[in-house]
Amino acid sequence: MSRTRSWWGWGTVEDALDELERADLLARVAAMMPGAVLAAHEPPDVATLDLPPARLVPPAPLAALCSTEPVDRAAHSRGKAFRDVVRNLSGDLPEVPDLVVRPVEERDVVDVLDWCSREAVAVVAYGGGSSVVGGVEPRLDGDYAGSVSLDLGRLDRVLEVDRTSRAARIQAGVLGPRLEDQLRPHGLSLRFFPQSFEFSSLGGWLATHAGGHFATLQTHIDDLVESLRVVTPVGTSQSRRLPASGAGPSPDQLFLGSEGILGVITEAWMRLQERPRWRRGASVHFADYAAAVDATRAVAQSGLHPANCRLLDPVEAFLATGVATGGGVLLLGFESADHPVDTAMDRAVILCREHGGTVAEPPRGGDADGPARDGATAAWRSSFLRMPYQRDVLAQHGMIVETFETACTWDRFPALHAAVTDAATTALREICGGGVLTCRFTHVYPDGPAPYFGVYAGGRWGSQVQQWDELKAVLSDTLLANGGTITHHHAVGRDHRPWYDRQRPDLVAAALGAAKQRLDPAGVLNPGVLLPTQPRRP
């Protein structure tokens, strides 16, 4: 069945919350925040938006690839962060791409970059449009003739499968579901499932160091890359397919995480996995949060490598699963294509019990028909997938609902968590009159966790973006001051630039700037991301 992408919010129109879900969500928020004003605000019709006129006329050979349709331009002007949704709801779209360009082959990408470099037209690679950091927004501060949103959605095929090496050559514009559909007949999977899986592309994952659903081992898309093909304004880079190499700095690492400022990723050879046959899942409850953190660390350092190892703090556990605990819930999951995983699960449960954890239900087994999930895990997964749609509804009703994430070493986590909690409590009280902070671990490593925080507060309609920006500044300062990173997997974009500039060594900034000048001499690729804008008019 065909589905209609929402131009202003997450996902599809058909999958948005129905009236019953909406009423239940608002009732829970009203109970949690009795003073919140929950008046509804409907999104404007695109036809009523006063979009600036398109400034560009493409050359004739590219005209058939270009769209100036208002719904195209509006939908490609923003990502899917809270501040994007709120601005869309208010009809605030002062900057939209002049053209949306959809290449049908790599040669078209070359031609687009040639034209844009000659005419000083900014090129913003769109991916699937799921950026939450301003990465796809034509927010330009240089002397540009206009901007194009480069949408590779038509480059969406698995071109070649190497079953022996368990790898595939894949076009960068493919979205998650279509990629898996093409790999399934081969009994293979990329095994990469970010929350945005349904609406994000392989190229977008590669360009942003995206993190997948799985909590240990191959947590980032970087771990799955065999080689990349990248079109730049001065030529095309194709790295060699190898399982590993010690031949100098990796050419792929230059482009992984480069967020579209050095070139456009058009293809990649990706490492694949056999589709899992055995699964086992359990949830562990804790009475004390510090003990829950210690248990999670013990599992992360055990060498058991669970596929799921998500610690939900008490507030997150209650909101997402309805489970009331004093110390939170650890969601554990193991899977394998080669062997049963009962032994690994049993050992992980023992480690948790040694730290005071209790297993509410016996671990559940599963087979190839579906993952094993107990009640809490199933409830969390359902909430996880519906969360962006819930966020949109709350944004429509004046709430501030947003997340921020980081990573730190285990020894620094207690101080970082305490500092973020204190800073958020004070800032929420001063800026919003109060609110709620939640925390979960999305990924865990032997040397540290990736904490993912959620903020819920009553906002003032018309001031929500300003309120969130003030909160974001306080919280981002706190992360850097306490040994965290500005982002573990959300990328830098334009919104994280001030903190990325502080986190990144100056020499690395200079080297990145030199690479930018060599590969994009006209300065047209995603200006303002990772580096200051330096346009060069011909």
C-alpha positions in Angstrom: 0.0 0.0 0.0 1.3 3.4 -0.9 2.0 5.8 1.9 2.3 9.6 1.9 5.4 11.1 3.6 4.5 13.9 6.0 6.1 17.1 4.7 6.2 18.7 8.2 6.8 15.9 10.7 8.0 12.3 11.0 7.1 9.3 8.9 3.9 8.9 6.9 0.5 10.5 7.2 -1.1 7.1 7.4 1.0 5.9 10.4 0.5 9.0 12.5 -1.2 8.5 15.9 -4.9 7.8 15.6 -7.4 9.6 17.8 -7.4 7.0 20.5 -3.6 7.0 20.7 -3.5 10.8 20.7 -6.1 11.0 23.5 -4.3 8.4 25.6 -0.9 10.2 25.1 -2.3 13.6 26.1 -4.0 12.2 29.1 -0.7 10.7 30.4 1.0 14.1 29.8 -1.7 16.0 31.6 -1.3 13.6 34.6 2.5 14.0 34.6 2.4 17.8 34.0 -0.9 19.2 35.4 0.0 22.8 34.5 0.8 22.1 30.8 -1.3 24.0 28.2 -2.2 21.4 25.6 -4.0 23.3 23.0 -3.8 21.8 19.5 -2.1 23.4 16.5 -2.6 21.9 13.1 0.1 22.0 10.4 -0.5 24.5 7.6 -1.3 23.4 4.1 1.7 23.7 1.9 -0.3 25.7 -0.6 -0.7 28.5 2.0 3.0 28.8 2.7 4.7 31.9 1.4 7.8 30.2 0.0 10.4 32.4 -1.5 10.5 32.1 -5.3 13.1 29.7 -6.9 16.2 31.6 -8.0 17.7 29.0 -10.2 17.1 27.7 -13.7 18.9 24.4 -14.3 20.7 23.7 -17.5 18.6 21.9 -20.0 20.2 18.4 -19.6 19.4 18.5 -15.9 15.9 20.1 -16.1 14.0 16.7 -16.1 15.7 15.8 -12.8 14.6 19.0 -11.0 11.5 19.9 -9.1 10.2 23.3 -7.9 7.0 21.9 -6.5 6.1 23.6 -3.2 5.6 20.4 -1.3 9.0 19.1 -2.5 10.8 22.3 -1.6 9.1 22.5 1.8 9.7 18.9 2.7 13.4 19.1 1.7 14.0 22.3 3.7 14.3 20.7 7.1 15.2 17.5 8.9 13.1 15.8 11.6 14.4 17.4 14.8 11.9 18.9 17.3 12.9 22.4 16.3 12.3 21.5 12.6 8.8 20.2 13.4 7.8 23.2 15.4 9.0 25.7 12.8 7.1 23.7 10.1 4.0 23.7 12.2 4.2 27.5 12.5 4.8 27.9 8.7 8.2 29.4 9.4 10.2 28.4 6.3 12.3 31.4 5.2 15.0 29.2 3.7 14.0 26.4 1.3 16.0 24.8 -1.6 15.5 26.5 -4.9 15.5 23.1 -6.6 15.1 19.5 -5.5 17.3 17.4 -7.8 16.8 13.6 -8.1 19.6 11.9 -10.2 18.9 8.6 -11.8 22.5 7.6 -12.3 25.9 8.6 -11.0 26.7 10.6 -14.1 23.8 12.9 -13.1 25.5 13.6 -9.8 28.7 14.5 -11.6 26.8 16.9 -13.8 25.0 18.5 -10.9 28.2 19.1 -9.0 29.9 20.6 -12.1 27.0 23.0 -12.7 26.8 24.0 -9.0 30.5 24.6 -8.8 30.5 26.8 -11.9 27.5 28.9 -10.7 28.2 29.0 -6.9 25.1 27.0 -6.1 25.1 25.3 -2.7 24.5 21.5 -2.7 22.9 19.9 0.3 22.7 16.1 0.1 19.4 15.1 1.5 19.7 11.3 2.3 16.4 10.3 3.7 15.8 13.6 5.3 15.9 12.3 8.9 18.7 14.6 10.2 18.0 15.9 13.7 21.0 18.4 13.7 20.2 20.8 10.8 22.3 18.7 8.4 20.0 19.0 5.5 18.8 22.5 6.0 19.9 25.2 3.4 20.8 27.6 6.2 23.4 29.5 4.2 25.5 32.5 5.3 27.6 32.8 2.2 27.4 34.4 -1.2 25.5 31.7 -3.1 23.3 32.0 -6.2 20.9 29.6 -4.6 20.7 26.1 -3.3 19.7 22.6 -4.4 18.7 19.6 -2.3 20.3 16.5 -3.8 18.0 13.6 -3.3 19.5 10.2 -4.3 16.3 8.3 -3.7 16.3 6.9 -7.2 19.7 5.3 -6.7 18.3 2.6 -4.5 19.5 -0.8 -5.8 21.7 -3.6 -4.6 23.9 -3.9 -7.6 26.0 -6.9 -6.8 26.2 -9.6 -4.1 29.4 -11.4 -3.2 27.9 -14.4 -1.3 31.4 -15.9 -0.7 32.8 -12.8 1.0 29.3 -11.9 2.4 29.2 -8.4 1.0 27.2 -6.4 -1.4 27.7 -3.3 -3.7 24.8 -1.0 -2.9 23.6 2.4 -4.2 23.6 5.1 -1.5 20.1 6.3 -2.0 18.4 3.1 -0.8 16.2 3.4 2.3 16.4 0.7 5.0 13.3 -1.4 4.2 14.1 -1.6 0.5 17.7 -2.6 1.2 16.6 -5.4 3.5 14.0 -6.5 0.9 16.7 -6.9 -1.7 19.1 -8.8 0.6 16.5 -11.2 2.0 16.4 -13.6 -0.9 20.1 -14.1 -0.4 19.6 -15.0 3.3 21.6 -11.9 4.2 21.1 -8.7 6.1 23.1 -5.5 6.7 22.0 -5.9 10.3 21.8 -2.1 10.7 18.5 -0.8 12.2 18.6 2.8 13.5 15.3 4.2 14.8 15.1 6.1 11.5 15.5 2.8 9.6 12.3 3.2 7.6 13.1 6.7 6.4 16.9 7.0 6.2 19.3 6.0 3.5 22.6 4.1 3.3 24.4 7.2 2.1 23.0 9.2 5.0 24.1 6.6 7.5 27.6 6.6 6.0 27.9 10.4 5.9 26.9 10.8 9.5 28.6 8.0 11.4 25.1 6.7 12.1 24.5 4.3 15.0 22.3 1.2 14.6 20.0 -0.5 17.0 22.5 -3.1 18.2 24.2 -2.2 21.4 27.6 -3.8 21.2 30.3 -4.8 18.6 29.3 -3.3 15.2 27.4 -0.3 16.7 28.2 2.2 13.9 27.8 2.0 10.2 31.6 2.5 9.9 32.1 -1.0 11.1 30.2 -2.5 8.2 32.0 -0.6 5.3 34.3 -2.5 2.9 34.8 0.4 0.4 33.2 3.6 -0.8 32.6 5.4 -4.1 32.4 9.1 -3.7 31.8 11.8 -6.3 33.5 15.2 -5.5 33.5 18.4 -7.6 37.1 17.6 -8.7 36.8 13.8 -9.4 35.6 10.5 -8.2 37.2 8.4 -5.4 36.9 4.6 -5.3 38.6 2.8 -2.5 39.7 -0.8 -2.8 37.6 -3.7 -1.4 39.6 -5.2 1.4 38.8 -6.8 4.8 41.5 -4.6 6.4 44.5 -2.7 5.3 47.5 -1.1 7.0 48.3 1.1 3.9 48.3 4.6 5.4 45.2 6.5 6.7 42.0 4.8 5.4 40.6 6.6 2.4 37.1 5.6 3.6 37.6 7.3 6.9 38.0 10.7 5.1 34.4 10.5 3.9 32.7 8.6 6.7 31.1 11.2 8.9 32.0 14.0 6.5 28.3 15.0 6.3 28.4 15.9 2.6 31.1 18.6 2.8 33.7 16.7 0.8 31.7 14.7 -1.7 28.6 12.7 -2.4 28.7 9.0 -1.6 27.0 7.2 -4.5 27.9 3.5 -3.8 29.4 1.3 -1.1 30.5 -2.2 -0.7 29.0 -3.2 2.7 29.8 -6.2 4.9 26.7 -8.4 5.5 25.5 -10.9 8.1 23.6 -14.1 7.9 20.0 -13.6 9.0 19.7 -14.7 12.7 18.1 -18.0 13.6 18.4 -18.0 17.4 17.3 -15.2 19.8 16.9 -14.8 23.5 15.6 -11.8 25.4 15.0 -10.7 29.0 14.4 -7.6 31.1 16.1 -7.2 34.5 14.7 -4.9 37.1 16.8 -3.0 39.7 16.0 -1.2 42.9 19.1 1.1 42.7 20.2 3.0 39.6 23.9 2.9 40.5 23.7 -0.9 40.8 22.0 -1.1 37.5 24.8 1.0 35.8 27.4 -1.4 37.4 25.5 -4.4 36.1 25.4 -2.9 32.6 29.1 -2.3 32.8 29.7 -5.9 33.9 27.8 -7.2 30.9 29.5 -4.8 28.5 33.0 -5.9 29.8 32.1 -9.6 29.9 32.8 -10.4 26.2 29.2 -11.8 25.8 28.4 -9.1 23.2 24.6 -8.8 23.6 22.7 -7.5 20.6 20.5 -5.4 23.0 21.8 -4.0 26.2 19.7 -0.9 27.0 19.5 0.4 30.5 16.3 2.6 31.0 16.4 4.8 34.1 13.3 4.7 36.3 11.5 7.6 34.5 12.3 6.2 31.0 11.2 2.7 32.1 7.9 4.0 33.4 7.1 6.2 30.4 8.1 3.6 27.8 7.1 0.3 29.4 4.8 1.2 32.3 7.2 -0.6 34.7 7.7 1.1 38.1 11.2 0.5 39.6 13.5 2.3 41.9 16.6 1.7 39.8 15.4 1.1 36.2 15.2 -1.8 33.7 18.0 -3.4 31.7 16.7 -4.8 28.4 18.9 -7.7 27.3 18.9 -9.6 24.0 21.1 -12.1 22.2 20.9 -13.4 18.7 23.0 -15.6 16.3 22.8 -17.1 12.9 25.2 -19.9 13.9 24.3 -21.3 17.4 21.8 -21.1 20.2 22.4 -18.2 22.6 21.0 -19.6 25.9 24.4 -19.9 27.6 25.2 -16.2 26.9 21.9 -15.0 28.2 22.1 -17.2 31.3 25.6 -15.8 32.1 24.4 -12.2 31.5 21.5 -12.8 33.9 23.9 -14.1 36.5 26.0 -11.0 36.2 22.9 -8.8 36.7 21.8 -10.8 39.7 25.2 -10.3 41.3 24.4 -6.6 41.2 21.0 -6.9 42.7 19.0 -7.4 39.5 15.8 -9.5 39.4 14.3 -11.0 36.2 10.6 -10.4 36.1 10.0 -13.1 33.5 12.2 -16.0 32.5 14.3 -15.2 29.4 12.3 -15.9 26.2 13.6 -17.8 23.2 13.0 -17.0 19.6 13.6 -18.4 16.1 13.9 -17.0 12.6 10.2 -15.9 12.7 10.8 -13.1 15.0 12.8 -11.7 18.0 12.3 -12.9 21.5 10.7 -10.2 23.7 9.3 -10.3 27.2 6.6 -7.9 28.3 8.9 -4.9 29.1 11.0 -5.4 26.0 8.0 -5.6 23.7 6.4 -2.5 25.3 9.7 -0.6 25.0 10.1 -1.6 21.3 6.6 -0.5 20.5 7.2 2.8 22.3 10.6 3.2 20.6 9.1 2.9 17.1 6.1 5.1 17.8 8.1 7.7 19.7 8.7 10.1 16.8 5.0 10.2 16.0 4.2 10.8 19.7 6.8 13.6 19.6 5.0 15.3 16.7 1.6 15.2 18.6 3.2 16.7 21.7 4.9 19.4 19.6 1.5 20.2 18.1 0.1 20.7 21.6 2.9 23.1 22.7 5.2 20.7 24.5 9.0 20.6 24.3 9.9 17.0 23.6 13.5 16.4 22.4 16.5 14.3 23.0 20.3 14.7 23.1 23.0 12.0 23.3 26.6 11.6 24.2 29.2 9.0 25.1 31.7 8.9 28.0 34.0 6.5 29.8 32.5 4.5 32.7 34.6 6.3 35.3 33.1 9.6 34.2 29.5 8.6 33.8 28.3 9.1 37.5 29.7 12.7 37.4 28.3 13.4 33.9 24.9 12.0 34.8 24.7 14.1 38.0 25.9 17.2 36.2 23.3 16.8 33.4 20.5 16.1 35.9 21.4 19.2 37.9 21.8 21.4 34.8 18.6 20.1 33.3 16.5 20.5 36.5 17.7 24.1 36.9 17.3 25.1 33.2 13.9 23.4 32.9 12.6 25.3 35.9 14.0 28.7 34.8 13.1 28.4 31.1 9.9 26.2 31.2 8.7 26.3 34.8 9.7 22.6 35.2 10.0 19.4 33.3 11.2 15.9 33.2 14.6 14.4 32.2 15.0 10.7 31.2 18.1 8.7 30.4 18.8 5.4 28.7 21.9 3.7 27.3 21.6 3.1 23.6 25.0 1.5 23.1 27.6 0.2 25.6 31.3 -0.5 25.1 33.8 -2.1 27.4 35.2 1.4 28.2 31.9 3.4 28.4 28.2 3.9 27.7 26.4 6.1 25.2 23.7 7.8 27.4 20.7 9.2 25.5 18.7 11.8 27.4 15.1 12.9 26.8 13.5 16.2 27.8 9.8 16.7 28.4 8.4 20.1 29.3 5.5 22.5 28.8 6.4 25.1 26.2 4.9 28.4 25.1 3.5 28.3 21.7 5.5 30.5 19.4 8.5 30.3 21.8 9.2 26.6 21.8 12.2 26.8 19.5 13.8 29.6 21.5 13.1 27.6 24.7 14.7 24.5 23.4 17.7 26.3 22.0 18.3 27.8 25.4 18.0 24.3 27.0 20.2 22.8 24.4 23.0 25.3 24.9 23.1 24.6 28.7 23.0 20.9 28.3 25.6 20.8 25.5 28.0 22.9 27.6 27.5 20.4 30.4 28.3 17.4 28.3 31.6 18.9 27.1 32.5 20.1 30.6 32.1 16.6 32.0 34.0 14.5 29.5 31.3 13.7 27.0 31.1 14.1 23.3 28.6 16.5 21.7 27.3 13.5 19.7 27.6 9.7 19.7 25.5 9.1 16.6 23.3 12.1 15.7 26.1 13.8 13.8 27.2 17.5 13.9 25.1 19.3 11.2 24.7 23.0 11.8 23.1 22.7 15.3 26.1 21.1 16.9 28.8 23.1 15.2 29.6 25.4 18.2 30.4 22.5 20.5 32.0 20.4 17.7 34.4 23.3 17.1 35.4 23.2 20.8 35.7 19.4 20.9 37.8 19.0 17.7 41.6 19.6 17.9 42.7 22.7 16.0 45.2 20.8 13.9 42.4 18.4 12.8 40.3 21.4 11.9 43.1 22.8 9.7 43.6 19.4 8.0 39.9 19.0 7.4 39.8 22.5 5.9 42.6 21.7 3.6 40.8 18.6 2.4 37.7 20.7 1.8 39.6 23.2 -0.3 41.2 20.5 -2.4 38.0 18.4 -3.0 35.5 21.3 -3.1 37.4 24.4 -4.3 34.2 26.4 -5.0 32.9 25.6 -1.4 29.4 24.5 -2.6 29.1 21.2 -0.7 26.8 21.6 2.4 28.2 25.0 3.5 28.4 25.6 7.2 28.5 22.0 8.3 31.7 20.9 10.2 33.6 24.0 9.0 32.9 27.7 8.6 31.4 28.6 5.2 34.0 29.6 2.7 32.3 30.1 -0.7 34.4 30.9 -3.7 32.5 32.6 -6.5 34.1 31.8 -9.9 
